[in-house]
Amino acid sequence: MPVRRKTQKRSADITAAWAPYFEEGCVLLCQLDMIGVPTTYGIPNDAKAAGAAWHQYGPDFLASRGIEVPEPWALSEYGLPGRMKHAG
């Protein structure tokens, strides 16, 4: 019998907290503050951490979206998730 893969509940919660930011570029409620990401007017204070979050949690976020919804803001801002831009 195959072993069932367990989903990481914490990862799912973090992805859900970042989802509004990934979608629109800001958060209206305090979801990010609840997971320890300080924000000012709905925008994370650390832009590098926001980009890193996109590359870490973006694949799960995109997988949870419907096919026929508009492109999320983070995709145009940070590129495809999982591919960090190298300074150089």
C-alpha positions, 0 to 999 in steps of 0.5 A: 500500500503506498504511503500517503504524503502528509501536507505541512500545515504550517506551510499551508497557513503561511501560504494562505497568509501571503496569498493576498499580497501575492494576488494584489501587492498589499494586505488589507488585514493583518495576516502577515503580522500574525505570522511574524512579518511586520508590515506598514500600510499592508506592505511587508517592511522587508522587500527581500523577504517578500521576494524570498517568500514568493519563491518559497510559497509561490508554487503552492499559491499558484497551484491553489488558484483557478485557471481562469483568474487574472495573473497575480501581481507577484508573478509580474513583480518577482517572476516565476516562483522558485527562480531567484534573480541573481545579482550580478 
